[in-house]
Amino acid sequence: MNAQTLLGFDFGVRRIGVAVGQTLTGQARPLAVVQCPQRGEPDWRQIDMLVRDWQPQALVIGRPSHADGSDNQTSVASDSFADALGTRYALPIHRVDERLSSHEAEQRLQELGPRKRQKPGAIDMMAACVILETWLADLPA
């Protein structure tokens, strides 16, 4: 498999964390926070710029749910966002169960120290990293 660049998204109705990663390394890094000026409706211009600048081969979106795996309000909004990404950019869309991604993101940020944790949107971007790395870890070797 050739190395591919991917963008990962941690969807939220107020803001969306974005990470970039590669299949070659299996790692991701925080990239941006996209604001949703109208609840659940992202700043598409900012996402357009990220897709144009990074030219990903696929997009990975976290899918929130309740602890038992059942859908919640954000699940439906996240699915709509994922569908809109697929339509807008004509790229493969991969969904990942994102339960506990924010918890993992908080732990990672704690390890990095208080300055990183206080950066606006830091948890959102780090959660996007966790989501993307979860998907990358499931790729066949």
N, CA, C and O atoms as a GROMACS GRO file, in nm:
protein
  564
    1MET      N    1   0.084  -0.119   0.000
    1MET     CA    2   0.000   0.000   0.000
    1MET      C    3   0.088   0.125   0.000
    1MET      O    4   0.184   0.135   0.077
    2ASN      N    5   0.056   0.219  -0.086
    2ASN     CA    6   0.127   0.346  -0.089
    2ASN      C    7   0.089   0.430   0.032
    2ASN      O    8  -0.020   0.418   0.087
    3ALA      N    9   0.182   0.515   0.074
    3ALA     CA   10   0.153   0.604   0.186
    3ALA      C   11   0.040   0.698   0.148
    3ALA      O   12   0.040   0.757   0.039
    4GLN      N   13  -0.055   0.712   0.237
    4GLN     CA   14  -0.168   0.800   0.214
    4GLN      C   15  -0.177   0.902   0.327
    4GLN      O   16  -0.148   0.871   0.443
    5THR      N   17  -0.219   1.021   0.291
    5THR     CA   18  -0.247   1.126   0.389
    5THR      C   19  -0.396   1.125   0.416
    5THR      O   20  -0.477   1.114   0.323
    6LEU      N   21  -0.432   1.136   0.543
    6LEU     CA   22  -0.574   1.138   0.582
    6LEU      C   23  -0.600   1.254   0.676
    6LEU      O   24  -0.511   1.296   0.751
    7LEU      N   25  -0.722   1.303   0.673
    7LEU     CA   26  -0.765   1.400   0.772
    7LEU      C   27  -0.866   1.330   0.863
    7LEU      O   28  -0.953   1.257   0.817
    8GLY      N   29  -0.852   1.354   0.994
    8GLY     CA   30  -0.944   1.298   1.092
    8GLY      C   31  -1.024   1.410   1.156
    8GLY      O   32  -0.972   1.520   1.177
    9PHE      N   33  -1.150   1.382   1.187
    9PHE     CA   34  -1.241   1.483   1.241
    9PHE      C   35  -1.307   1.433   1.369
    9PHE      O   36  -1.359   1.321   1.374
   10ASP      N   37  -1.304   1.518   1.472
   10ASP     CA   38  -1.381   1.495   1.594
   10ASP      C   39  -1.496   1.594   1.588
   10ASP      O   40  -1.481   1.711   1.623
   11PHE      N   41  -1.613   1.545   1.544
   11PHE     CA   42  -1.729   1.632   1.523
   11PHE      C   43  -1.791   1.676   1.654
   11PHE      O   44  -1.808   1.596   1.747
   12GLY      N   45  -1.825   1.803   1.660
   12GLY     CA   46  -1.902   1.860   1.769
   12GLY      C   47  -1.993   1.967   1.712
   12GLY      O   48  -1.964   2.023   1.606
   13VAL      N   49  -2.102   1.997   1.778
   13VAL     CA   50  -2.195   2.094   1.722
   13VAL      C   51  -2.145   2.238   1.735
   13VAL      O   52  -2.195   2.327   1.666
   14ARG      N   53  -2.047   2.263   1.823
   14ARG     CA   54  -1.989   2.397   1.836
   14ARG      C   55  -1.854   2.410   1.767
   14ARG      O   56  -1.821   2.516   1.715
   15ARG      N   57  -1.777   2.302   1.768
   15ARG     CA   58  -1.647   2.304   1.701
   15ARG      C   59  -1.608   2.161   1.664
   15ARG      O   60  -1.656   2.064   1.721
   16ILE      N   61  -1.518   2.153   1.566
   16ILE     CA   62  -1.474   2.025   1.512
   16ILE      C   63  -1.322   2.022   1.517
   16ILE      O   64  -1.255   2.108   1.459
   17GLY      N   65  -1.268   1.924   1.588
   17GLY     CA   66  -1.123   1.906   1.590
   17GLY      C   67  -1.078   1.835   1.464
   17GLY      O   68  -1.146   1.745   1.414
   18VAL      N   69  -0.962   1.875   1.413
   18VAL     CA   70  -0.909   1.815   1.290
   18VAL      C   71  -0.765   1.773   1.315
   18VAL      O   72  -0.688   1.844   1.380
   19ALA      N   73  -0.730   1.655   1.263
   19ALA     CA   74  -0.594   1.603   1.272
   19ALA      C   75  -0.553   1.555   1.133
   19ALA      O   76  -0.637   1.526   1.048
   20VAL      N   77  -0.423   1.547   1.112
   20VAL     CA   78  -0.370   1.492   0.987
   20VAL      C   79  -0.281   1.374   1.024
   20VAL      O   80  -0.210   1.376   1.124
   21GLY      N   81  -0.287   1.271   0.941
   21GLY     CA   82  -0.205   1.153   0.968
   21GLY      C   83  -0.169   1.082   0.838
   21GLY      O   84  -0.216   1.116   0.730
   22GLN      N   85  -0.083   0.983   0.854
   22GLN     CA   86  -0.036   0.907   0.738
   22GLN      C   87  -0.043   0.758   0.764
   22GLN      O   88  -0.022   0.710   0.876
   23THR      N   89  -0.074   0.686   0.658
   23THR     CA   90  -0.078   0.540   0.670
   23THR      C   91   0.062   0.484   0.691
   23THR      O   92   0.077   0.379   0.753
   24LEU      N   93   0.164   0.550   0.641
   24LEU     CA   94   0.302   0.502   0.653
   24LEU      C   95   0.346   0.495   0.798
   24LEU      O   96   0.407   0.397   0.839
   25THR      N   97   0.318   0.599   0.875
   25THR     CA   98   0.361   0.603   1.014
   25THR      C   99   0.256   0.552   1.111
   25THR      O  100   0.288   0.508   1.221
   26GLY      N  101   0.128   0.558   1.070
   26GLY     CA  102   0.020   0.519   1.159
   26GLY      C  103  -0.005   0.620   1.269
   26GLY      O  104  -0.074   0.591   1.367
   27GLN      N  105   0.051   0.739   1.254
   27GLN     CA  106   0.037   0.842   1.357
   27GLN      C  107  -0.035   0.965   1.301
   27GLN      O  108  -0.041   0.987   1.180
   28ALA      N  109  -0.090   1.042   1.393
   28ALA     CA  110  -0.159   1.165   1.356
   28ALA      C  111  -0.111   1.278   1.445
   28ALA      O  112  -0.056   1.256   1.553
   29ARG      N  113  -0.132   1.400   1.396
   29ARG     CA  114  -0.098   1.516   1.478
   29ARG      C  115  -0.210   1.619   1.468
   29ARG      O  116  -0.279   1.627   1.366
   30PRO      N  117  -0.227   1.697   1.575
   30PRO     CA  118  -0.332   1.800   1.575
   30PRO      C  119  -0.309   1.900   1.462
   30PRO      O  120  -0.195   1.936   1.431
   31LEU      N  121  -0.420   1.944   1.401
   31LEU     CA  122  -0.406   2.034   1.288
   31LEU      C  123  -0.484   2.164   1.306
   31LEU      O  124  -0.428   2.272   1.289
   32ALA      N  125  -0.612   2.154   1.340
   32ALA     CA  126  -0.695   2.276   1.347
   32ALA      C  127  -0.822   2.250   1.425
   32ALA      O  128  -0.859   2.136   1.453
   33VAL      N  129  -0.888   2.359   1.458
   33VAL     CA  130  -1.023   2.353   1.515
   33VAL      C  131  -1.111   2.436   1.421
   33VAL      O  132  -1.083   2.553   1.394
   34VAL      N  133  -1.217   2.374   1.373
   34VAL     CA  134  -1.312   2.441   1.286
   34VAL      C  135  -1.433   2.479   1.371
   34VAL      O  136  -1.495   2.394   1.435
   35GLN      N  137  -1.465   2.606   1.370
   35GLN     CA  138  -1.580   2.653   1.446
   35GLN      C  139  -1.710   2.625   1.369
   35GLN      O  140  -1.710   2.617   1.246
   36CYS      N  141  -1.816   2.609   1.442
   36CYS     CA  142  -1.950   2.592   1.383
   36CYS      C  143  -2.032   2.714   1.422
   36CYS      O  144  -2.099   2.712   1.526
   37PRO      N  145  -2.028   2.820   1.341
   37PRO     CA  146  -2.098   2.944   1.376
   37PRO      C  147  -2.247   2.923   1.399
   37PRO      O  148  -2.306   2.984   1.488
   38GLN      N  149  -2.307   2.836   1.319
   38GLN     CA  150  -2.446   2.797   1.342
   38GLN      C  151  -2.439   2.654   1.392
   38GLN      O  152  -2.382   2.567   1.326
   39ARG      N  153  -2.495   2.630   1.506
   39ARG     CA  154  -2.486   2.500   1.575
   39ARG      C  155  -2.492   2.382   1.479
   39ARG      O  156  -2.594   2.357   1.415
   40GLY      N  157  -2.380   2.309   1.470
   40GLY     CA  158  -2.374   2.191   1.385
   40GLY      C  159  -2.336   2.217   1.241
   40GLY      O  160  -2.314   2.123   1.165
   41GLU      N  161  -2.329   2.343   1.203
   41GLU     CA  162  -2.294   2.378   1.064
   41GLU      C  163  -2.152   2.436   1.063
   41GLU      O  164  -2.132   2.548   1.109
   42PRO      N  165  -2.055   2.361   1.010
   42PRO     CA  166  -1.916   2.405   1.017
   42PRO      C  167  -1.884   2.520   0.922
   42PRO      O  168  -1.959   2.550   0.829
   43ASP      N  169  -1.773   2.582   0.948
   43ASP     CA  170  -1.716   2.684   0.859
   43ASP      C  171  -1.654   2.608   0.742
   43ASP      O  172  -1.537   2.569   0.747
   44TRP      N  173  -1.733   2.587   0.637
   44TRP     CA  174  -1.687   2.506   0.524
   44TRP      C  175  -1.566   2.566   0.453
   44TRP      O  176  -1.486   2.493   0.394
   45ARG      N  177  -1.551   2.698   0.457
   45ARG     CA  178  -1.433   2.759   0.394
   45ARG      C  179  -1.305   2.709   0.459
   45ARG      O  180  -1.206   2.682   0.390
   46GLN      N  181  -1.306   2.696   0.590
   46GLN     CA  182  -1.187   2.648   0.660
   46GLN      C  183  -1.160   2.501   0.625
   46GLN      O  184  -1.045   2.463   0.604
   47ILE      N  185  -1.264   2.420   0.619
   47ILE     CA  186  -1.245   2.279   0.581
   47ILE      C  187  -1.198   2.270   0.436
   47ILE      O  188  -1.111   2.189   0.405
   48ASP      N  189  -1.254   2.354   0.348
   48ASP     CA  190  -1.208   2.358   0.208
   48ASP      C  191  -1.057   2.383   0.200
   48ASP      O  192  -0.986   2.317   0.125
   49MET      N  193  -1.010   2.479   0.280
   49MET     CA  194  -0.866   2.512   0.280
   49MET      C  195  -0.782   2.393   0.329
   49MET      O  196  -0.678   2.362   0.271
   50LEU      N  197  -0.828   2.326   0.435
   50LEU     CA  198  -0.753   2.212   0.488
   50LEU      C  199  -0.745   2.100   0.385
   50LEU      O  200  -0.639   2.040   0.366
   51VAL      N  201  -0.856   2.072   0.318
   51VAL     CA  202  -0.857   1.966   0.217
   51VAL      C  203  -0.769   2.006   0.099
   51VAL      O  204  -0.695   1.923   0.046
   52ARG      N  205  -0.776   2.131   0.058
   52ARG     CA  206  -0.693   2.178  -0.052
   52ARG      C  207  -0.544   2.172  -0.016
   52ARG      O  208  -0.462   2.127  -0.096
   53ASP      N  209  -0.509   2.217   0.105
   53ASP     CA  210  -0.369   2.222   0.145
   53ASP      C  211  -0.309   2.083   0.168
   53ASP      O  212  -0.194   2.059   0.131
   54TRP      N  213  -0.385   1.991   0.228
   54TRP     CA  214  -0.331   1.860   0.264
   54TRP      C  215  -0.360   1.752   0.160
   54TRP      O  216  -0.294   1.648   0.160
   55GLN      N  217  -0.455   1.774   0.072
   55GLN     CA  218  -0.493   1.680  -0.033
   55GLN      C  219  -0.499   1.536   0.017
   55GLN      O  220  -0.426   1.449  -0.031
   56PRO      N  221  -0.586   1.511   0.115
   56PRO     CA  222  -0.596   1.376   0.170
   56PRO      C  223  -0.657   1.277   0.070
   56PRO      O  224  -0.731   1.316  -0.020
   57GLN      N  225  -0.625   1.150   0.089
   57GLN     CA  226  -0.682   1.046   0.006
   57GLN      C  227  -0.812   0.990   0.067
   57GLN      O  228  -0.889   0.922   0.000
   58ALA      N  229  -0.836   1.021   0.196
   58ALA     CA  230  -0.957   0.978   0.264
   58ALA      C  231  -0.980   1.064   0.387
   58ALA      O  232  -0.889   1.133   0.434
   59LEU      N  233  -1.102   1.060   0.438
   59LEU     CA  234  -1.139   1.135   0.557
   59LEU      C  235  -1.195   1.038   0.661
   59LEU      O  236  -1.272   0.948   0.628
   60VAL      N  237  -1.155   1.057   0.787
   60VAL     CA  238  -1.197   0.970   0.896
   60VAL      C  239  -1.274   1.055   0.996
   60VAL      O  240  -1.224   1.156   1.046
   61ILE      N  241  -1.396   1.012   1.025
   61ILE     CA  242  -1.483   1.089   1.113
   61ILE      C  243  -1.522   1.005   1.234
   61ILE      O  244  -1.566   0.891   1.219
   62GLY      N  245  -1.506   1.062   1.352
   62GLY     CA  246  -1.550   0.994   1.473
   62GLY      C  247  -1.702   0.994   1.480
   62GLY      O  248  -1.767   1.093   1.448
   63ARG      N  249  -1.756   0.880   1.524
   63ARG     CA  250  -1.902   0.869   1.538
   63ARG      C  251  -1.935   0.853   1.685
   63ARG      O  252  -1.909   0.747   1.743
   64PRO      N  253  -1.993   0.956   1.746
   64PRO     CA  254  -2.026   0.948   1.888
   64PRO      C  255  -2.147   0.858   1.911
   64PRO      O  256  -2.231   0.839   1.823
   65SER      N  257  -2.154   0.803   2.031
   65SER     CA  258  -2.270   0.723   2.072
   65SER      C  259  -2.271   0.713   2.224
   65SER      O  260  -2.177   0.755   2.291
   66HIS      N  261  -2.379   0.658   2.275
   66HIS     CA  262  -2.386   0.633   2.419
   66HIS      C  263  -2.290   0.520   2.454
   66HIS      O  264  -2.242   0.449   2.366
   67ALA      N  265  -2.262   0.503   2.583
   67ALA     CA  266  -2.170   0.398   2.628
   67ALA      C  267  -2.212   0.260   2.581
   67ALA      O  268  -2.128   0.173   2.560
   68ASP      N  269  -2.343   0.238   2.565
   68ASP     CA  270  -2.390   0.105   2.522
   68ASP      C  271  -2.388   0.090   2.370
   68ASP      O  272  -2.429  -0.013   2.317
   69GLY      N  273  -2.341   0.194   2.298
   69GLY     CA  274  -2.332   0.188   2.153
   69GLY      C  275  -2.454   0.242   2.080
   69GLY      O  276  -2.452   0.253   1.957
   70SER      N  277  -2.559   0.277   2.153
   70SER     CA  278  -2.678   0.330   2.088
   70SER      C  279  -2.655   0.476   2.045
   70SER      O  280  -2.570   0.546   2.101
   71ASP      N  281  -2.731   0.518   1.945
   71ASP     CA  282  -2.718   0.654   1.892
   71ASP      C  283  -2.762   0.758   1.994
   71ASP      O  284  -2.844   0.733   2.082
   72ASN      N  285  -2.703   0.878   1.978
   72ASN     CA  286  -2.747   0.994   2.054
   72ASN      C  287  -2.770   1.107   1.955
   72ASN      O  288  -2.754   1.087   1.834
   73GLN      N  289  -2.806   1.224   2.002
   73GLN     CA  290  -2.834   1.337   1.911
   73GLN      C  291  -2.713   1.371   1.824
   73GLN      O  292  -2.728   1.403   1.706
   74THR      N  293  -2.596   1.365   1.882
   74THR     CA  294  -2.476   1.401   1.808
   74THR      C  295  -2.441   1.296   1.702
   74THR      O  296  -2.378   1.329   1.602
   75SER      N  297  -2.482   1.171   1.723
   75SER     CA  298  -2.458   1.066   1.623
   75SER      C  299  -2.521   1.104   1.489
   75SER      O  300  -2.458   1.092   1.384
   76VAL      N  301  -2.644   1.149   1.495
   76VAL     CA  302  -2.717   1.186   1.374
   76VAL      C  303  -2.650   1.306   1.306
   76VAL      O  304  -2.632   1.306   1.184
   77ALA      N  305  -2.613   1.406   1.384
   77ALA     CA  306  -2.545   1.524   1.328
   77ALA      C  307  -2.410   1.486   1.269
   77ALA      O  308  -2.370   1.537   1.165
   78SER      N  309  -2.338   1.395   1.337
   78SER     CA  310  -2.208   1.348   1.287
   78SER      C  311  -2.224   1.273   1.155
   78SER      O  312  -2.143   1.289   1.064
   79ASP      N  313  -2.328   1.191   1.145
   79ASP     CA  314  -2.354   1.119   1.020
   79ASP      C  315  -2.382   1.217   0.906
   79ASP      O  316  -2.335   1.198   0.794
   80SER      N  317  -2.460   1.321   0.935
   80SER     CA  318  -2.490   1.423   0.833
   80SER      C  319  -2.362   1.494   0.789
   80SER      O  320  -2.343   1.521   0.670
   81PHE      N  321  -2.276   1.525   0.887
   81PHE     CA  322  -2.148   1.589   0.856
   81PHE      C  323  -2.062   1.498   0.768
   81PHE      O  324  -2.004   1.543   0.670
   82ALA      N  325  -2.055   1.370   0.803
   82ALA     CA  326  -1.975   1.274   0.725
   82ALA      C  327  -2.030   1.263   0.582
   82ALA      O  328  -1.954   1.260   0.486
   83ASP      N  329  -2.162   1.257   0.569
   83ASP     CA  330  -2.223   1.250   0.436
   83ASP      C  331  -2.192   1.376   0.355
   83ASP      O  332  -2.163   1.368   0.236
   84ALA      N  333  -2.197   1.493   0.422
   84ALA     CA  334  -2.168   1.619   0.353
   84ALA      C  335  -2.022   1.622   0.307
   84ALA      O  336  -1.992   1.669   0.198
   85LEU      N  337  -1.930   1.572   0.392
   85LEU     CA  338  -1.788   1.566   0.352
   85LEU      C  339  -1.771   1.480   0.228
   85LEU      O  340  -1.702   1.519   0.134
   86GLY      N  341  -1.834   1.362   0.228
   86GLY     CA  342  -1.823   1.271   0.114
   86GLY      C  343  -1.875   1.333  -0.014
   86GLY      O  344  -1.814   1.318  -0.120
   87THR      N  345  -1.987   1.401  -0.005
   87THR     CA  346  -2.047   1.466  -0.122
   87THR      C  347  -1.961   1.582  -0.170
   87THR      O  348  -1.937   1.598  -0.289
   88ARG      N  349  -1.915   1.662  -0.077
   88ARG     CA  350  -1.841   1.784  -0.110
   88ARG      C  351  -1.705   1.756  -0.171
   88ARG      O  352  -1.663   1.825  -0.264
   89TYR      N  353  -1.635   1.655  -0.119
   89TYR     CA  354  -1.496   1.632  -0.161
   89TYR      C  355  -1.476   1.506  -0.243
   89TYR      O  356  -1.366   1.482  -0.293
   90ALA      N  357  -1.578   1.424  -0.259
   90ALA     CA  358  -1.570   1.300  -0.337
   90ALA      C  359  -1.450   1.216  -0.293
   90ALA      O  360  -1.375   1.164  -0.376
   91LEU      N  361  -1.434   1.203  -0.161
   91LEU     CA  362  -1.327   1.121  -0.104
   91LEU      C  363  -1.389   1.008  -0.024
   91LEU      O  364  -1.502   1.020   0.024
   92PRO      N  365  -1.314   0.897  -0.008
   92PRO     CA  366  -1.365   0.791   0.079
   92PRO      C  367  -1.383   0.844   0.222
   92PRO      O  368  -1.299   0.918   0.273
   93ILE      N  369  -1.492   0.803   0.284
   93ILE     CA  370  -1.524   0.843   0.421
   93ILE      C  371  -1.522   0.718   0.508
   93ILE      O  372  -1.584   0.617   0.475
   94HIS      N  373  -1.451   0.727   0.618
   94HIS     CA  374  -1.445   0.616   0.714
   94HIS      C  375  -1.494   0.667   0.848
   94HIS      O  376  -1.451   0.772   0.896
   95ARG      N  377  -1.584   0.591   0.909
   95ARG     CA  378  -1.637   0.630   1.039
   95ARG      C  379  -1.574   0.541   1.147
   95ARG      O  380  -1.552   0.422   1.125
   96VAL      N  381  -1.547   0.600   1.261
   96VAL     CA  382  -1.483   0.531   1.373
   96VAL      C  383  -1.565   0.554   1.499
   96VAL      O  384  -1.608   0.666   1.526
   97ASP      N  385  -1.587   0.449   1.576
   97ASP     CA  386  -1.652   0.463   1.706
   97ASP      C  387  -1.560   0.548   1.792
   97ASP      O  388  -1.445   0.512   1.817
   98GLU      N  389  -1.611   0.661   1.837
   98GLU     CA  390  -1.524   0.754   1.910
   98GLU      C  391  -1.547   0.752   2.061
   98GLU      O  392  -1.500   0.842   2.131
   99ARG      N  393  -1.618   0.652   2.110
   99ARG     CA  394  -1.637   0.646   2.256
   99ARG      C  395  -1.501   0.647   2.324
   99ARG      O  396  -1.409   0.575   2.284
  100LEU      N  397  -1.489   0.726   2.425
  100LEU     CA  398  -1.369   0.742   2.507
  100LEU      C  399  -1.256   0.820   2.439
  100LEU      O  400  -1.148   0.833   2.496
  101SER      N  401  -1.278   0.872   2.318
  101SER     CA  402  -1.171   0.948   2.251
  101SER      C  403  -1.138   1.076   2.327
  101SER      O  404  -1.022   1.114   2.336
  102SER      N  405  -1.238   1.144   2.382
  102SER     CA  406  -1.212   1.267   2.458
  102SER      C  407  -1.136   1.236   2.586
  102SER      O  408  -1.048   1.312   2.627
  103HIS      N  409  -1.169   1.125   2.649
  103HIS     CA  410  -1.097   1.083   2.770
  103HIS      C  411  -0.950   1.056   2.737
  103HIS      O  412  -0.860   1.100   2.809
  104GLU      N  413  -0.926   0.982   2.630
  104GLU     CA  414  -0.789   0.954   2.585
  104GLU      C  415  -0.717   1.084   2.549
  104GLU      O  416  -0.599   1.100   2.581
  105ALA      N  417  -0.788   1.176   2.484
  105ALA     CA  418  -0.728   1.304   2.446
  105ALA      C  419  -0.687   1.383   2.570
  105ALA      O  420  -0.579   1.441   2.573
  106GLU      N  421  -0.772   1.384   2.673
  106GLU     CA  422  -0.738   1.454   2.796
  106GLU      C  423  -0.614   1.394   2.862
  106GLU      O  424  -0.529   1.467   2.912
  107GLN      N  425  -0.604   1.263   2.862
  107GLN     CA  426  -0.487   1.197   2.920
  107GLN      C  427  -0.360   1.235   2.843
  107GLN      O  428  -0.258   1.265   2.905
  108ARG      N  429  -0.367   1.235   2.711
  108ARG     CA  430  -0.250   1.272   2.631
  108ARG      C  431  -0.209   1.416   2.658
  108ARG      O  432  -0.090   1.446   2.671
  109LEU      N  433  -0.306   1.505   2.668
  109LEU     CA  434  -0.275   1.645   2.694
  109LEU      C  435  -0.216   1.665   2.833
  109LEU      O  436  -0.128   1.749   2.851
  110GLN      N  437  -0.262   1.590   2.930
  110GLN     CA  438  -0.205   1.599   3.064
  110GLN      C  439  -0.057   1.562   3.060
  110GLN      O  440   0.024   1.625   3.127
  111GLU      N  441  -0.024   1.462   2.982
  111GLU     CA  442   0.116   1.420   2.970
  111GLU      C  443   0.201   1.528   2.905
  111GLU      O  444   0.321   1.537   2.933
  112LEU      N  445   0.141   1.610   2.819
  112LEU     CA  446   0.215   1.716   2.750
  112LEU      C  447   0.235   1.839   2.838
  112LEU      O  448   0.321   1.923   2.809
  113GLY      N  449   0.157   1.850   2.944
  113GLY     CA  450   0.174   1.963   3.036
  113GLY      C  451   0.061   2.063   3.026
  113GLY      O  452  -0.019   2.059   2.933
  114PRO      N  453   0.055   2.155   3.124
  114PRO     CA  454  -0.058   2.248   3.134
  114PRO      C  455  -0.071   2.346   3.018
  114PRO      O  456  -0.183   2.385   2.984
  115ARG      N  457   0.038   2.386   2.956
  115ARG     CA  458   0.028   2.483   2.847
  115ARG      C  459  -0.049   2.426   2.728
  115ARG      O  460  -0.133   2.495   2.670
  116LYS      N  461  -0.020   2.303   2.692
  116LYS     CA  462  -0.089   2.240   2.579
  116LYS      C  463  -0.236   2.219   2.609
  116LYS      O  464  -0.320   2.233   2.520
  117ARG      N  465  -0.267   2.186   2.733
  117ARG     CA  466  -0.404   2.157   2.773
  117ARG      C  467  -0.492   2.282   2.767
  117ARG      O  468  -0.612   2.272   2.743
  118GLN      N  469  -0.432   2.399   2.788
  118GLN     CA  470  -0.509   2.523   2.794
  118GLN      C  471  -0.534   2.585   2.657
  118GLN      O  472  -0.616   2.676   2.645
  119LYS      N  473  -0.467   2.538   2.554
  119LYS     CA  474  -0.485   2.593   2.420
  119LYS      C  475  -0.630   2.570   2.376
  119LYS      O  476  -0.679   2.458   2.385
  120PRO      N  477  -0.700   2.675   2.328
  120PRO     CA  478  -0.838   2.658   2.287
  120PRO      C  479  -0.853   2.549   2.180
  120PRO      O  480  -0.782   2.548   2.080
  121GLY      N  481  -0.945   2.457   2.205
  121GLY     CA  482  -0.968   2.348   2.110
  121GLY      C  483  -0.869   2.234   2.119
  121GLY      O  484  -0.874   2.142   2.038
  122ALA      N  485  -0.778   2.238   2.217
  122ALA     CA  486  -0.675   2.134   2.228
  122ALA      C  487  -0.735   1.995   2.241
  122ALA      O  488  -0.688   1.901   2.177
  123ILE      N  489  -0.839   1.982   2.323
  123ILE     CA  490  -0.901   1.850   2.340
  123ILE      C  491  -0.966   1.804   2.210
  123ILE      O  492  -0.958   1.686   2.176
  124ASP      N  493  -1.029   1.896   2.138
  124ASP     CA  494  -1.094   1.860   2.011
  124ASP      C  495  -0.992   1.810   1.909
  124ASP      O  496  -1.015   1.709   1.843
  125MET      N  497  -0.879   1.881   1.898
  125MET     CA  498  -0.776   1.838   1.802
  125MET      C  499  -0.713   1.706   1.844
  125MET      O  500  -0.689   1.619   1.760
  126MET      N  501  -0.688   1.690   1.975
  126MET     CA  502  -0.627   1.566   2.022
  126MET      C  503  -0.724   1.449   2.006
  126MET      O  504  -0.682   1.338   1.974
  127ALA      N  505  -0.853   1.473   2.028
  127ALA     CA  506  -0.953   1.368   2.006
  127ALA      C  507  -0.955   1.327   1.859
  127ALA      O  508  -0.973   1.209   1.827
  128ALA      N  509  -0.937   1.423   1.768
  128ALA     CA  510  -0.929   1.391   1.626
  128ALA      C  511  -0.808   1.302   1.598
  128ALA      O  512  -0.815   1.212   1.515
  129CYS      N  513  -0.698   1.327   1.668
  129CYS     CA  514  -0.579   1.240   1.656
  129CYS      C  515  -0.611   1.098   1.701
  129CYS      O  516  -0.577   1.002   1.633
  130VAL      N  517  -0.677   1.087   1.816
  130VAL     CA  518  -0.713   0.955   1.869
  130VAL      C  519  -0.803   0.882   1.770
  130VAL      O  520  -0.782   0.763   1.743
  131ILE      N  521  -0.901   0.950   1.716
  131ILE     CA  522  -0.994   0.890   1.619
  131ILE      C  523  -0.917   0.841   1.497
  131ILE      O  524  -0.935   0.728   1.453
  132LEU      N  525  -0.832   0.927   1.442
  132LEU     CA  526  -0.757   0.891   1.322
  132LEU      C  527  -0.660   0.777   1.350
  132LEU      O  528  -0.648   0.685   1.268
  133GLU      N  529  -0.591   0.780   1.462
  133GLU     CA  530  -0.497   0.673   1.495
  133GLU      C  531  -0.569   0.541   1.523
  133GLU      O  532  -0.514   0.434   1.498
  134THR      N  533  -0.692   0.548   1.575
  134THR     CA  534  -0.772   0.427   1.593
  134THR      C  535  -0.799   0.361   1.459
  134THR      O  536  -0.784   0.240   1.445
  135TRP      N  537  -0.837   0.441   1.360
  135TRP     CA  538  -0.863   0.388   1.227
  135TRP      C  539  -0.734   0.334   1.164
  135TRP      O  540  -0.735   0.226   1.104
  136LEU      N  541  -0.625   0.408   1.178
  136LEU     CA  542  -0.497   0.364   1.121
  136LEU      C  543  -0.450   0.233   1.185
  136LEU      O  544  -0.392   0.148   1.116
  137ALA      N  545  -0.474   0.216   1.314
  137ALA     CA  546  -0.431   0.094   1.384
  137ALA      C  547  -0.505  -0.030   1.335
  137ALA      O  548  -0.456  -0.142   1.348
  138ASP      N  549  -0.624  -0.009   1.279
  138ASP     CA  550  -0.703  -0.122   1.230
  138ASP      C  551  -0.670  -0.161   1.086
  138ASP      O  552  -0.726  -0.258   1.034
  139LEU      N  553  -0.579  -0.088   1.022
  139LEU     CA  554  -0.540  -0.124   0.885
  139LEU      C  555  -0.461  -0.254   0.886
  139LEU      O  556  -0.385  -0.280   0.980
  140PRO      N  557  -0.477  -0.337   0.784
  140PRO     CA  558  -0.396  -0.458   0.777
  140PRO      C  559  -0.248  -0.423   0.759
  140PRO      O  560  -0.214  -0.326   0.691
  141ALA      N  561  -0.163  -0.503   0.820
  141ALA     CA  562  -0.018  -0.476   0.814
  141ALA      C  563   0.040  -0.502   0.677
  141ALA      O  564   0.160  -0.484   0.656
   0.00000   0.00000   0.00000
